[in-house]
Amino acid sequence: MMFKFANSSNYELDIVCVSDPALEDVDQKTKDKYLETTDLTLFAKNKGMTIFRIRALSHSDREQAEIRAGAFQRTELGRILNWQQPSDELDKAKWFDKLPDDEKEAYHLYNQYLQRVCEEMVKQSLVSIDGVEAGLDQINLIRPDSLRSQVFSELILHIRRISLLDLDQKKT
């Protein structure tokens, strides 16, 4: 297999978030399929879904998001700890509890940096919500907080996907 490179950041895509209450009656298998394909026809029978329009981000756009988030001030110790953390939740909790306070702080600061990177990516990518120009401020108004967090995570998933794939893959 050869490398494929994204050749345009001018691509925009309409998406929905599977956490949308309008999709609560949709089975998980269909939602999973949508997350893999972004095929809106999977939800053709559902009404009232919120439609988000996002724009692909170029490598330069993503790099600028990292810089605005504090890439030059981020903690390298936190980055390494983040990379070394166990994947199992219980193991991760035990691992974290054993860290010295300075390493816990570095880990926390790095995760705050990652959150800021994601926020910057949403700021740059989100074009509209239901056809109305929108930004991160509108996402932050979603309640309850647990739903806002899910929407935010799904937006990041879709933004990364369309930003990193070549045009043919973006359209499938």
Sine and cosine of phi, psi and omega as CSV:
sin_phi,cos_phi,sin_psi,cos_psi,sin_omega,cos_omega
0.00,0.00,0.66,-0.75,0.01,-1.00
-0.98,-0.19,0.34,-0.94,0.05,-1.00
-0.91,0.42,0.57,-0.82,0.13,-0.99
-0.84,-0.54,0.68,-0.73,-0.06,-1.00
-0.88,-0.47,0.66,-0.75,0.09,-1.00
-0.90,0.43,0.77,-0.64,-0.06,-1.00
-0.91,-0.41,0.16,0.99,0.03,-1.00
-0.40,-0.92,0.67,-0.74,0.13,-0.99
-0.94,-0.34,0.22,0.98,0.02,-1.00
-1.00,0.00,0.01,1.00,-0.05,-1.00
-0.98,0.21,0.72,-0.69,0.07,-1.00
-0.85,-0.53,0.48,-0.88,-0.07,-1.00
-0.61,-0.79,0.69,-0.72,0.14,-0.99
-1.00,0.05,0.76,-0.65,0.00,-1.00
-0.72,-0.70,0.27,-0.96,0.20,-0.98
-0.84,-0.54,0.28,-0.96,0.08,-1.00
-0.97,-0.25,0.76,-0.64,-0.06,-1.00
-0.92,0.39,-0.21,0.98,0.08,-1.00
-0.99,0.11,-0.03,1.00,0.00,-1.00
-0.86,0.52,0.79,-0.61,0.03,-1.00
-0.83,0.56,-0.42,0.91,0.04,-1.00
-0.92,0.39,-0.25,0.97,-0.02,-1.00
-0.95,-0.32,0.26,0.97,-0.08,-1.00
-0.89,0.46,-0.40,0.92,0.01,-1.00
-1.00,0.01,-0.02,1.00,-0.01,-1.00
-0.99,0.11,0.70,-0.72,-0.03,-1.00
-0.94,0.34,0.41,-0.91,-0.08,-1.00
-0.89,0.45,-0.55,0.83,0.00,-1.00
-0.88,0.47,-0.66,0.75,0.03,-1.00
-0.92,0.39,-0.67,0.75,0.03,-1.00
-0.89,0.47,-0.68,0.74,0.03,-1.00
-0.89,0.46,-0.67,0.74,0.03,-1.00
-0.88,0.48,-0.68,0.74,0.02,-1.00
-0.88,0.47,-0.69,0.72,0.00,-1.00
-0.88,0.48,-0.46,0.89,0.05,-1.00
-0.99,0.15,-0.53,0.85,-0.18,-0.98
-0.90,-0.44,-0.35,0.94,-0.16,-0.99
0.81,0.59,0.55,0.83,0.02,-1.00
-1.00,0.10,0.98,-0.18,-0.04,-1.00
-0.90,0.43,-0.34,0.94,0.01,-1.00
-0.91,0.41,-0.30,0.95,0.07,-1.00
-0.89,0.46,-0.38,0.92,-0.03,-1.00
-0.92,-0.39,0.41,0.91,-0.09,-1.00
-0.84,0.55,-0.51,0.86,-0.05,-1.00
-0.99,0.12,-0.22,0.98,-0.06,-1.00
-1.00,0.03,0.68,-0.74,-0.01,-1.00
-0.91,-0.41,0.47,-0.88,0.11,-0.99
0.99,0.11,0.17,0.98,0.03,-1.00
-0.92,0.39,0.56,-0.83,0.10,-1.00
-0.99,0.13,0.80,-0.61,-0.01,-1.00
-0.97,-0.23,0.85,-0.52,0.05,-1.00
-0.97,-0.23,0.74,-0.68,0.12,-0.99
-0.96,-0.28,0.82,-0.57,0.00,-1.00
-0.85,-0.53,0.42,-0.91,0.01,-1.00
-0.92,-0.38,0.66,-0.75,0.08,-1.00
-0.90,0.44,0.54,-0.84,0.04,-1.00
-0.95,-0.31,0.71,-0.70,0.06,-1.00
-0.96,0.27,0.17,-0.99,0.08,-1.00
-0.84,0.54,-0.68,0.73,0.01,-1.00
-0.89,0.45,-0.65,0.76,0.05,-1.00
-0.87,0.50,-0.71,0.70,-0.02,-1.00
-0.92,0.39,-0.63,0.78,0.04,-1.00
-0.90,0.44,-0.67,0.74,0.03,-1.00
-0.90,0.44,-0.60,0.80,0.06,-1.00
-0.88,0.48,-0.67,0.74,0.03,-1.00
-0.90,0.43,-0.64,0.77,0.00,-1.00
-0.92,0.40,-0.72,0.69,0.02,-1.00
-0.88,0.47,-0.49,0.87,0.01,-1.00
-0.98,0.20,-0.22,0.98,0.04,-1.00
0.94,-0.34,0.54,0.84,-0.05,-1.00
-0.82,0.57,-0.57,0.82,-0.06,-1.00
-0.99,0.13,-0.19,0.98,0.03,-1.00
-0.94,-0.35,-0.07,1.00,-0.07,-1.00
-0.90,0.44,0.38,-0.92,0.00,-1.00
-1.00,0.07,0.83,-0.56,0.03,-1.00
-0.95,0.30,-0.54,0.84,0.07,-1.00
-0.88,0.47,-0.70,0.72,0.03,-1.00
-0.88,0.48,-0.63,0.78,0.03,-1.00
-0.88,0.47,-0.70,0.71,-0.01,-1.00
-0.91,0.41,-0.69,0.72,0.03,-1.00
-0.89,0.46,-0.64,0.77,0.03,-1.00
-0.87,0.49,-0.64,0.77,0.00,-1.00
-0.94,0.33,-0.55,0.84,-0.07,-1.00
-1.00,0.08,-0.20,0.98,-0.10,-1.00
-0.87,0.49,0.59,-0.81,0.04,-1.00
-0.91,0.41,0.45,-0.89,0.00,-1.00
-1.00,0.09,-0.50,0.87,0.04,-1.00
-0.95,0.32,0.75,-0.66,-0.08,-1.00
-0.87,0.50,-0.69,0.73,0.00,-1.00
-0.92,0.40,-0.70,0.71,0.04,-1.00
-0.88,0.48,-0.63,0.77,0.02,-1.00
-0.89,0.46,-0.69,0.72,0.00,-1.00
-0.88,0.47,-0.70,0.71,0.00,-1.00
-0.91,0.41,-0.67,0.74,0.03,-1.00
-0.86,0.50,-0.74,0.68,-0.03,-1.00
-0.89,0.45,-0.68,0.74,-0.01,-1.00
-0.88,0.47,-0.45,0.90,-0.01,-1.00
-1.00,0.09,-0.18,0.98,-0.02,-1.00
-0.93,0.36,0.58,-0.81,0.14,-0.99
-0.91,0.41,0.34,-0.94,-0.08,-1.00
-0.84,0.54,-0.63,0.78,-0.02,-1.00
-0.92,0.40,-0.56,0.83,0.03,-1.00
-0.96,0.27,-0.59,0.81,0.09,-1.00
-0.88,0.48,-0.68,0.73,0.01,-1.00
-0.90,0.44,-0.70,0.72,0.01,-1.00
-0.89,0.46,-0.67,0.74,0.04,-1.00
-0.88,0.48,-0.72,0.69,0.00,-1.00
-0.88,0.47,-0.72,0.70,0.00,-1.00
-0.89,0.45,-0.61,0.79,0.02,-1.00
-0.92,0.38,-0.64,0.77,0.03,-1.00
-0.93,0.38,-0.53,0.85,0.12,-0.99
-0.90,0.43,-0.65,0.76,0.06,-1.00
-0.87,0.49,-0.72,0.69,0.01,-1.00
-0.86,0.50,-0.64,0.77,0.05,-1.00
-0.89,0.46,-0.67,0.75,0.02,-1.00
-0.91,0.41,-0.60,0.80,0.06,-1.00
-0.87,0.49,-0.72,0.69,0.01,-1.00
-0.89,0.46,-0.65,0.76,0.04,-1.00
-0.89,0.46,-0.67,0.74,0.03,-1.00
-0.90,0.43,-0.61,0.79,0.04,-1.00
-0.90,0.43,-0.67,0.74,0.04,-1.00
-0.90,0.43,-0.67,0.74,0.03,-1.00
-0.83,0.56,-0.67,0.74,-0.04,-1.00
-0.98,0.21,-0.49,0.87,-0.16,-0.99
-0.99,-0.12,-0.61,0.80,-0.09,-1.00
-0.92,0.38,0.86,-0.51,-0.03,-1.00
-0.99,-0.11,-0.77,0.64,-0.06,-1.00
-0.40,-0.92,0.31,-0.95,0.13,-0.99
-0.81,-0.58,0.86,-0.51,-0.06,-1.00
0.78,0.63,0.66,0.75,0.08,-1.00
0.99,0.16,0.02,1.00,0.00,-1.00
-0.95,-0.32,0.76,-0.65,0.01,-1.00
-0.75,0.66,0.70,-0.71,-0.10,-1.00
-0.54,-0.84,0.22,-0.98,0.03,-1.00
-0.48,-0.88,-0.20,-0.98,-0.04,-1.00
-0.85,0.53,-0.55,0.84,0.00,-1.00
-0.85,0.53,-0.64,0.77,0.01,-1.00
-0.93,0.37,-0.61,0.80,0.04,-1.00
-0.89,0.45,-0.65,0.76,-0.03,-1.00
-0.92,0.38,-0.22,0.97,0.04,-1.00
-1.00,0.06,-0.17,0.99,-0.02,-1.00
-0.92,0.40,0.73,-0.68,0.04,-1.00
-0.78,-0.63,0.52,-0.86,-0.02,1.00
-0.95,0.32,0.21,-0.98,-0.03,-1.00
-0.84,0.54,-0.58,0.81,-0.01,-1.00
-0.89,0.45,-0.61,0.79,0.03,-1.00
-0.94,0.33,-0.65,0.76,0.05,-1.00
-0.85,0.52,-0.68,0.73,0.01,-1.00
-0.89,0.46,-0.66,0.75,0.04,-1.00
-0.90,0.43,-0.70,0.72,0.01,-1.00
-0.88,0.48,-0.72,0.70,0.00,-1.00
-0.85,0.53,-0.73,0.68,0.00,-1.00
-0.88,0.47,-0.67,0.75,0.01,-1.00
-0.92,0.39,-0.63,0.78,0.05,-1.00
-0.87,0.50,-0.70,0.71,0.02,-1.00
-0.87,0.49,-0.69,0.73,0.04,-1.00
-0.83,0.55,-0.75,0.66,-0.03,-1.00
-0.93,0.36,-0.63,0.78,0.01,-1.00
-0.89,0.46,-0.72,0.70,0.02,-1.00
-0.89,0.45,-0.66,0.75,-0.03,-1.00
-0.88,0.47,-0.79,0.62,-0.06,-1.00
-0.97,0.26,-0.33,0.95,0.01,-1.00
-0.99,0.15,-0.43,0.90,-0.10,-0.99
-0.97,-0.24,-0.23,0.97,-0.03,-1.00
-1.00,-0.06,0.43,-0.90,0.08,-1.00
-0.96,0.27,0.21,-0.98,-0.13,-0.99
-0.85,0.53,-0.63,0.78,0.00,-1.00
-0.89,0.45,-0.67,0.75,0.01,-1.00
-0.94,0.34,-0.50,0.86,0.00,-1.00
-0.91,0.41,-0.50,0.87,-0.10,-1.00
-1.00,0.00,0.02,1.00,0.01,-1.00
-0.99,-0.16,0.00,0.00,0.00,0.00
